[in-house]
């Protein structure tokens, strides 16, 4: 039988089966492209780890403190695995270069560790859960370039895989002990000789990658954010969009494959979701639209993506590689926006440090506004306030049910 923690409550039943809850919440967490990002691994750890851990904690009747511990460990494992796939010489994630979604692959691995911890498994059981999940993590990034909504499901499926893997480990199924570094292990299979296994254990227990995670201020692909900030600065300085002759968006070369290519598709997104991965469209949205956060959910509806004024302005944006941006990427996602007006005036805004990161953190008020923007799509403002208050008390909650009931009622 599996390794259960003392006091495990078999009588406890979550509102939905663990894997289903993790799948749903992980998909929701990633679908709006508002989830956090770790650099330079270029992955979104929380979108897989938190939904999986929350489902496991509710099913196991765990405390808030136990949930936070599991999330912290799971996120650290996920981003360190992503770091093992970062090649400094290449200046990019090997996962990304190969079209692989590190968020889903590494997220399943870290989330499995979190679920196993919350299930009361010992060290061997946690290792087995990760070893099992490594056979389940997957995801391709082609939808970023040419459209398709399947990417929204990647984090949900990773969370589902994590819960399932932990459940299998509880029943005695085992994973390979060399699942990471082995000849046919995860790193060799996905990254080949470019993998850096030492990144997994470098200063482990002394240095944490988790505090360096970036929180997104806008609900769209993180590669577009510096361009949005540059556009918003120009707008705040009085730029009249009707006076623009053309625009040049400079970005890291690797980034252009996501936000600038194919050029014709990025200038005319196929949907609101596709628009969230378009450098030209997001610049146009920042100059013409924008909600309380500068660029908001309303800018990524199908109707907004088909707006003639936005498409006309997006058609004026040329995406080009920028040498300075290449030097900074992927430790930051920089951009430079150059605007030529009809009278010949040239304006330029360069953004090298993203908002939401350690150098330019979002304020408590901005984080609260972001949460309310998401939550009030489904619950009343009063309920959103109540959830916020309970979340801040999470470390002291004897049972996570006192939070999850607010999310499901």
Secondary structure as the mmCIF struct_conf table of DSSP 4:
data_model
#
loop_
_struct_conf.conf_type_id
_struct_conf.id
_struct_conf.beg_label_comp_id
_struct_conf.beg_label_asym_id
_struct_conf.beg_label_seq_id
_struct_conf.end_label_comp_id
_struct_conf.end_label_asym_id
_struct_conf.end_label_seq_id
HELX_LH_PP_P HELX_LH_PP_P1 UNK A 4 UNK A 5
TURN_TY1_P TURN_TY1_P1 UNK A 6 UNK A 7
TURN_TY1_P TURN_TY1_P2 UNK A 10 UNK A 11
BEND BEND1 UNK A 15 UNK A 16
HELX_RH_AL_P HELX_RH_AL_P1 UNK A 18 UNK A 31
TURN_TY1_P TURN_TY1_P3 UNK A 32 UNK A 32
BEND BEND2 UNK A 33 UNK A 33
STRN STRN1 UNK A 37 UNK A 38
TURN_TY1_P TURN_TY1_P4 UNK A 39 UNK A 42
STRN STRN2 UNK A 43 UNK A 43
HELX_RH_AL_P HELX_RH_AL_P2 UNK A 46 UNK A 60
TURN_TY1_P TURN_TY1_P5 UNK A 61 UNK A 61
HELX_RH_AL_P HELX_RH_AL_P3 UNK A 64 UNK A 84
TURN_TY1_P TURN_TY1_P6 UNK A 85 UNK A 85
STRN STRN3 UNK A 86 UNK A 87
TURN_TY1_P TURN_TY1_P7 UNK A 88 UNK A 91
STRN STRN4 UNK A 92 UNK A 93
HELX_RH_AL_P HELX_RH_AL_P4 UNK A 94 UNK A 97
TURN_TY1_P TURN_TY1_P8 UNK A 98 UNK A 99
STRN STRN5 UNK A 100 UNK A 100
HELX_RH_AL_P HELX_RH_AL_P5 UNK A 102 UNK A 118
TURN_TY1_P TURN_TY1_P9 UNK A 119 UNK A 120
HELX_RH_AL_P HELX_RH_AL_P6 UNK A 123 UNK A 133
TURN_TY1_P TURN_TY1_P10 UNK A 134 UNK A 136
STRN STRN6 UNK A 140 UNK A 140
HELX_RH_AL_P HELX_RH_AL_P7 UNK A 142 UNK A 146
BEND BEND3 UNK A 149 UNK A 149
TURN_TY1_P TURN_TY1_P11 UNK A 150 UNK A 150
HELX_RH_AL_P HELX_RH_AL_P8 UNK A 151 UNK A 170
TURN_TY1_P TURN_TY1_P12 UNK A 171 UNK A 172
TURN_TY1_P TURN_TY1_P13 UNK A 177 UNK A 181
BEND BEND4 UNK A 182 UNK A 182
TURN_TY1_P TURN_TY1_P14 UNK A 183 UNK A 184
BEND BEND5 UNK A 185 UNK A 185
HELX_RH_AL_P HELX_RH_AL_P9 UNK A 186 UNK A 191
HELX_RH_3T_P HELX_RH_3T_P1 UNK A 192 UNK A 194
HELX_RH_3T_P HELX_RH_3T_P2 UNK A 197 UNK A 200
TURN_TY1_P TURN_TY1_P15 UNK A 201 UNK A 206
BEND BEND6 UNK A 209 UNK A 209
HELX_RH_3T_P HELX_RH_3T_P3 UNK A 210 UNK A 212
HELX_LH_PP_P HELX_LH_PP_P2 UNK A 213 UNK A 213
STRN STRN7 UNK A 214 UNK A 214
HELX_LH_PP_P HELX_LH_PP_P3 UNK A 215 UNK A 216
BEND BEND7 UNK A 217 UNK A 220
HELX_RH_3T_P HELX_RH_3T_P4 UNK A 222 UNK A 224
HELX_RH_AL_P HELX_RH_AL_P10 UNK A 225 UNK A 236
TURN_TY1_P TURN_TY1_P16 UNK A 237 UNK A 238
HELX_RH_3T_P HELX_RH_3T_P5 UNK A 241 UNK A 243
STRN STRN8 UNK A 244 UNK A 251
HELX_RH_AL_P HELX_RH_AL_P11 UNK A 253 UNK A 259
TURN_TY1_P TURN_TY1_P17 UNK A 260 UNK A 260
BEND BEND8 UNK A 261 UNK A 262
HELX_RH_AL_P HELX_RH_AL_P12 UNK A 263 UNK A 267
BEND BEND9 UNK A 268 UNK A 268
BEND BEND10 UNK A 270 UNK A 271
HELX_RH_AL_P HELX_RH_AL_P13 UNK A 272 UNK A 275
TURN_TY1_P TURN_TY1_P18 UNK A 276 UNK A 277
HELX_RH_AL_P HELX_RH_AL_P14 UNK A 279 UNK A 288
TURN_TY1_P TURN_TY1_P19 UNK A 292 UNK A 293
BEND BEND11 UNK A 294 UNK A 295
HELX_RH_3T_P HELX_RH_3T_P6 UNK A 297 UNK A 300
BEND BEND12 UNK A 301 UNK A 301
HELX_RH_AL_P HELX_RH_AL_P15 UNK A 302 UNK A 305
TURN_TY1_P TURN_TY1_P20 UNK A 306 UNK A 306
HELX_RH_AL_P HELX_RH_AL_P16 UNK A 308 UNK A 314
TURN_TY1_P TURN_TY1_P21 UNK A 315 UNK A 316
STRN STRN9 UNK A 317 UNK A 321
HELX_RH_AL_P HELX_RH_AL_P17 UNK A 323 UNK A 328
TURN_TY1_P TURN_TY1_P22 UNK A 329 UNK A 331
BEND BEND13 UNK A 332 UNK A 332
STRN STRN10 UNK A 335 UNK A 341
TURN_TY1_P TURN_TY1_P23 UNK A 342 UNK A 343
BEND BEND14 UNK A 344 UNK A 344
STRN STRN11 UNK A 346 UNK A 351
BEND BEND15 UNK A 353 UNK A 353
TURN_TY1_P TURN_TY1_P24 UNK A 355 UNK A 356
BEND BEND16 UNK A 357 UNK A 357
TURN_TY1_P TURN_TY1_P25 UNK A 358 UNK A 359
BEND BEND17 UNK A 360 UNK A 360
HELX_LH_PP_P HELX_LH_PP_P4 UNK A 361 UNK A 363
HELX_RH_AL_P HELX_RH_AL_P18 UNK A 364 UNK A 375
TURN_TY1_P TURN_TY1_P26 UNK A 376 UNK A 378
BEND BEND18 UNK A 379 UNK A 379
HELX_RH_AL_P HELX_RH_AL_P19 UNK A 381 UNK A 392
TURN_TY1_P TURN_TY1_P27 UNK A 393 UNK A 393
HELX_RH_3T_P HELX_RH_3T_P7 UNK A 394 UNK A 396
BEND BEND19 UNK A 398 UNK A 398
TURN_TY1_P TURN_TY1_P28 UNK A 400 UNK A 400
HELX_RH_AL_P HELX_RH_AL_P20 UNK A 401 UNK A 408
#
